[in-house]
């Protein structure tokens, strides 16, 4: 499950430089530096929320496992 949860991180953190075309898929760097109609879509907003939720869940589960081991 861990790998499936973190798989979208690779896409979200793909490098984006100002000369590159703005990606249509959710990209953290493009969202921060090239905000526009291409990057700000309902689908990308949902992708960002799902990514944040899955990462928080993973952190919570790791914390629970650490506390159970002590």
Secondary structure, 3 states (H helix, E strand, C coil): CHHHHHHHHHHHCCCCCCCCCCCCCCCHHHHHHCCCCCCCCHHHHHHHHHHHHHHHHHHHHHHHHHHHHC
